[in-house]
Amino acid sequence: MNFVKQNLFLICMLGVVLVIGGVLLALAGPAHKQARSHVEVRTRLSAQLASLTRGEGLGAERVRVNKKVVEAARHRVIKTREEYAEVVRRALERNRAHYRVLSFADPDNPSGPRLPAFPVNSQLYQRKGLRLLFPTEYRNRVLALLASMKPTSPPTLEEIKEQASVIADKERLKAEANGRPTTPRPTPARPTPPASRFLVGPPPPRMAEPGAPLAAAGQLRGQGQPRAPMTPEEKARLTLMLAKARLGDIYADGNSMHMVLVSDRVNYTNDMLWMAQVSLWVQQDIVAAINRTNREVLQRQELSGRKRDKGVLASAVKRLLKIRVFGYVVTPGGTEGPPRTGAPGGAAGHRGEVPPGRMGGGGAGGMGSRTLMFVGGIGGGSGPGMGANSLRAAPLSQRVCNKLYDVVQYQFSAVVSSSALLRLYRNLLLQNYHTILDVKVGRPGQQQGRMMERVRPSQPGGTELYYYGTDPVVEVTITGELLLLTDWTRGRSEPDGPSGQKKYPPLMPVDFLHLIARSDPSALRDEDLQRLKERGLEVGPTGYRGGGVGGP
């Protein structure tokens, strides 16, 4: 008892601890059991996921899951391939219907079927003399494109002089009939400032001689400032400018087009003929975009009742300055190796690295430092020197000829109503796989001296003989690229027509295919390599033939 009394406190504390511990054990048991069950479930699921990742079988459940996943993936791949094949089929059919090759009347049977220019049949070319007929047929097609735009031209100086003589005779006869003297008071010649393309009516008139009576000076101008009456030459110029502008829908002539085969006495090679055909396709799309733009604007004017005039005055695209086709875009030295710094046979001034600031920069490093080359273009559109090449910095699209499509770069300049620029862009892109790489916009005449040829002489005093109407106009230079599917231009190897006949034969001559192969062999398909092998031609970046300017 004594012991209990002395240690009662400790005994009580021990009892309390035992009671509390028992209570805690009783409460924690179910919680631990529930936690263990949750852990077991998660451990089992983790093991199943790991086995699925490793590809190990877990019975019927695993087989059902994989069948669904694989079947869905298989249908997705099949659908994607079907959609791709349908897109390719439609594109090929569009190219075949839209881009027709040149054809010739059979010299031995003019009423029979026409002979296609491509694929090139050397024996047929030799027997029928088609190589000499090609330039004439090509020029006729280019001139037909020009005629489809309903072109007109400004008055010439000879026409102005002739009309001025007629006006002077009429004024003299009228003065004699009214009893007035026929010899006008001499007026000192003053330089006439250039007429603004944004103003209506005659240019600023010449002022009368100081001290001359108002009756001789004519009408008053401004706040009592006298002006001399217009001379017969000025009246003739204004009359003819307005009359000529109403005769057609656009100012254009043969110099506005990209004309390459200019001689009938030159025996052009196959690669020259092919590039002429491609340039014809490019011009066909540009002319179609211009015609569609003018037609849409004219229809809108008729529907809104705002049609005020006809001809150039009512057109959206008022003048076509120049079309240039630069050629096929390839990578010098191939896409897998560094670009070369020069190309044998290139034009002087176009070898070496690309100068900075040309179509993407050409600086060291960055996307703009990639160097490209044009194959087949002639640059200026005159002379037989085709097969040229020129180093240029890569454009923003970075596209080059490859196994899927060929890239052809071009440029054209026109005077357009400022409100119709976006419409012209859209209509160009609607023609085919076109991409607009660069657009330069300025006042009319600002870019001609730097990039385009003057297609007409200017009036003495600096006033040109083009009249565009009252709408504000701009001069726009558009650089673009056209994608041509290789299954269309280079052909398909498998027969896909009746009786095993190829529906898409290889249109591109082997000679031009060799030009691409010598710069970038990776752009060739297996069928292309086989064609070169059959002709015994080498493949690889070993240089070019030809010369001339091949770029902008």
Sequence and secondary structure as in RCSB ss.txt:
>XXXX:A:sequence
MNFVKQNLFLICMLGVVLVIGGVLLALAGPAHKQARSHVEVRTRLSAQLASLTRGEGLGAERVRVNKKVVEAARH
RVIKTREEYAEVVRRALERNRAHYRVLSFADPDNPSGPRLPAFPVNSQLYQRKGLRLLFPTEYRNRVLALLASMK
PTSPPTLEEIKEQASVIADKERLKAEANGRPTTPRPTPARPTPPASRFLVGPPPPRMAEPGAPLAAAGQLRGQGQ
PRAPMTPEEKARLTLMLAKARLGDIYADGNSMHMVLVSDRVNYTNDMLWMAQVSLWVQQDIVAAINRTNREVLQR
QELSGRKRDKGVLASAVKRLLKIRVFGYVVTPGGTEGPPRTGAPGGAAGHRGEVPPGRMGGGGAGGMGSRTLMFV
GGIGGGSGPGMGANSLRAAPLSQRVCNKLYDVVQYQFSAVVSSSALLRLYRNLLLQNYHTILDVKVGRPGQQQGR
MMERVRPSQPGGTELYYYGTDPVVEVTITGELLLLTDWTRGRSEPDGPSGQKKYPPLMPVDFLHLIARSDPSALR
DEDLQRLKERGLEVGPTGYRGGGVGGP
>XXXX:A:secstr
 HHHHHTHHHHHHHHHHHHHHHHHHHHHHHHHHHHHHHHHHHHHHHHHHHHHHHT   SHHHHHHHHHHHHHHHH
HHHHHHHHHHHHHHHHHHHHHHHS   EE BTTBTTS  EESSS  HHHHHHHTHHHHHHHHHHHHHHHHHHHT 
EE    HHHHHHHHHHHHHHHHHHHHHHT  SS             TTS SS    B  TT  HHHH SEETTTE
EB    HHHHHHHHHHHHHHHH SEE  GGGS      SSS   HHHHHHHHHHHHHHHHHHHHHHHHHHHHHHH
HHHHT     GGGG SEEEEEEEEEEEEEE TT SSS   S  TT  TT  SS  TTSSS   SSSGGG EEEEE
E  SSS SS  S EEEEE  TT     SSEEEEEEEEEEEEEGGGHHHHHHHHHHHSSEEEEEEEEESTTTTHHH
HS   S   TTS  S    SS EEEEEEEEEEEEEHHHHT  SS  SGGG  SS   S HHHHHHHHHH GGG  
HHHHHHHHHHT   SS      S    
